[in-house]
């Protein structure tokens, strides 16, 4: 039987997945085109969806940082987004983060050898900071998620084949706890040079 906590994170993961779908639908309709703008739309959609009471927990999000363009910070650390999650409930207490690099590659499409080398290099930079590093593959109407370590070690140019997780699976595992780095604390998150930072908190629950 699923616990109260599992039910809460499952509902929150569904909402996060809906937020991703909404952002990718905008992309598919041509309402947003650039990668950095699409990341901003995605973060804003998650910010809207993950607010208030979800599964008996009080959820809140904060967009700590959002800067456009190929900033020096992104080149330095390899990531264009950081998601930090903090839970403070009777059942679970933890704080952790994940680094993310996003790419626009249609499902089933091959990257150029040059773009693939660049992505592998970015994955390597992220992995020097934390093993909790991921790639989001933006496509028209859909998004897939893949481990940076898997992508770094693969010669496959079809990015979607290496990004095997759905957004629901990614956020469910992130909220439930199997993925994420506890060394990425709230204080460190504010210091890490990543262009976009989204902080998600969940509090309360049954005692």
C-alpha positions in Angstrom: 0.0 0.0 0.0 1.4 3.4 -1.0 2.3 5.7 1.8 0.9 9.2 2.2 4.3 10.6 1.1 4.4 8.4 -2.1 0.9 9.5 -3.0 2.0 13.2 -2.6 5.1 12.9 -4.7 3.3 10.9 -7.4 0.7 13.6 -7.7 3.4 16.3 -7.8 5.3 14.4 -10.5 2.1 14.3 -12.6 1.7 18.0 -12.2 5.4 18.5 -13.1 4.8 16.4 -16.2 1.8 18.5 -17.2 3.9 21.6 -16.8 6.6 20.1 -19.1 3.9 19.2 -21.7 2.5 22.7 -21.6 6.0 24.2 -22.2 6.8 21.7 -25.0 3.4 22.4 -26.7 4.3 26.1 -26.9 7.5 25.1 -28.5 5.7 22.8 -30.9 3.4 25.7 -31.9 6.3 28.0 -32.6 5.5 30.3 -29.7 9.0 29.9 -28.3 12.1 28.9 -30.2 15.4 29.6 -28.5 16.8 27.0 -26.0 17.3 29.6 -23.2 13.8 31.1 -23.7 12.3 27.6 -23.7 14.1 26.8 -20.4 12.5 30.0 -19.0 9.1 28.9 -20.1 9.6 25.4 -18.6 10.7 26.8 -15.3 7.9 29.3 -15.2 5.4 26.5 -16.0 6.8 24.3 -13.2 6.7 27.3 -10.8 3.0 27.8 -11.5 2.1 24.1 -11.3 4.0 23.2 -8.1 2.4 25.7 -5.8 -0.1 25.1 -2.9 -1.6 21.9 -1.5 -0.6 18.8 -3.4 -1.2 15.4 -1.8 -1.6 16.9 1.6 1.8 18.7 1.5 2.3 22.4 1.0 4.5 23.0 -2.0 6.3 26.1 -3.0 8.8 27.1 -5.7 11.2 29.9 -6.1 13.0 31.0 -9.3 16.3 32.0 -7.8 18.0 32.9 -11.0 17.2 33.2 -14.7 19.5 34.8 -17.2 19.3 34.6 -21.0 22.1 33.6 -23.4 25.2 31.5 -23.4 26.6 32.9 -20.2 30.1 32.3 -19.1 28.7 30.5 -16.1 27.1 27.9 -18.4 30.4 27.3 -20.2 32.2 27.0 -16.9 30.0 24.4 -15.3 28.3 22.8 -18.3 24.8 23.2 -17.0 22.1 25.7 -18.0 19.7 24.7 -15.2 19.8 23.6 -11.5 16.8 22.2 -9.7 17.0 22.1 -5.9 14.4 20.1 -3.9 13.9 20.3 -0.1 11.4 18.2 1.8 10.4 18.8 5.5 7.7 16.3 6.4 7.2 13.9 9.3 8.2 11.0 7.0 11.1 12.5 5.1 13.6 15.3 5.5 16.2 16.0 2.8 17.7 18.7 0.6 19.4 17.9 -2.7 19.9 19.2 -6.2 20.5 18.1 -9.8 22.3 19.9 -12.7 20.7 19.9 -16.1 21.9 20.7 -19.6 19.1 21.1 -22.2 19.2 20.5 -25.9 16.7 20.9 -28.7 16.8 17.7 -30.7 13.7 16.2 -32.2 12.7 12.6 -31.1 14.5 10.1 -33.3 16.7 12.8 -34.9 20.5 12.6 -35.0 22.7 15.3 -33.7 25.7 16.5 -35.8 29.0 15.1 -34.7 30.0 18.6 -33.6 26.9 19.2 -31.5 27.4 15.7 -29.9 31.0 16.5 -29.0 29.9 19.7 -27.4 27.2 17.9 -25.4 29.6 15.3 -24.2 32.0 18.0 -23.1 29.2 19.8 -21.2 28.2 16.5 -19.5 31.8 16.0 -18.5 31.9 19.5 -16.9 28.7 18.8 -15.0 29.9 15.4 -13.8 33.0 17.0 -12.4 30.6 18.9 -10.0 28.1 16.1 -9.3 27.1 12.7 -10.5 23.5 14.0 -10.2 23.7 15.5 -13.7 21.1 15.2 -16.4 20.2 16.1 -20.0 16.7 17.4 -21.0 16.0 16.7 -24.7 13.5 19.4 -25.8 11.3 18.3 -28.8 8.2 19.6 -30.3 5.4 18.5 -28.0 7.6 16.3 -25.9 10.6 16.1 -23.6 12.9 13.2 -22.6 15.4 13.0 -19.8 18.7 11.2 -19.7 21.7 10.7 -17.3 24.7 12.8 -18.2 27.0 9.9 -17.4 25.2 7.6 -19.9 25.3 10.3 -22.6 29.0 11.1 -21.9 29.9 7.5 -22.5 27.8 6.9 -25.6 28.6 7.5 -29.3 24.9 7.4 -30.2 24.0 10.6 -32.1 20.2 10.0 -31.5 19.8 11.9 -28.3 16.3 10.7 -27.5 17.5 7.1 -27.5 19.9 8.0 -24.7 17.2 10.0 -22.8 15.0 7.1 -21.8 13.0 8.7 -19.0 9.7 10.5 -19.3 9.4 13.8 -17.4 7.0 12.0 -15.0 9.7 9.4 -14.2 12.3 12.0 -13.7 10.3 14.2 -11.3 8.9 11.2 -9.4 12.4 9.8 -8.8 13.7 13.3 -7.9 10.9 13.9 -5.4 10.9 10.4 -4.0 14.6 10.6 -3.4 16.6 8.1 -5.6 18.2 10.9 -7.6 19.9 14.1 -6.5 23.0 15.2 -4.7 22.7 16.2 -1.0 25.9 18.2 -1.3 24.0 20.7 -3.4 22.6 22.4 -0.4 20.4 25.5 -0.4 23.4 27.7 0.4 25.6 26.2 -2.3 22.8 26.4 -4.9 22.9 30.2 -4.5 26.6 30.3 -5.1 26.9 27.8 -8.0 27.3 29.6 -11.4 24.2 28.2 -13.2 22.1 30.6 -15.4 18.7 29.2 -14.2 17.9 27.9 -10.8 14.5 26.5 -9.6 14.0 25.7 -5.9 11.1 23.4 -4.9 10.0 22.9 -1.3 7.4 20.6 0.3 6.4 20.9 3.9 3.7 19.5 6.3 1.9 16.2 6.1 0.5 13.9 8.7 2.0 13.4 12.1 
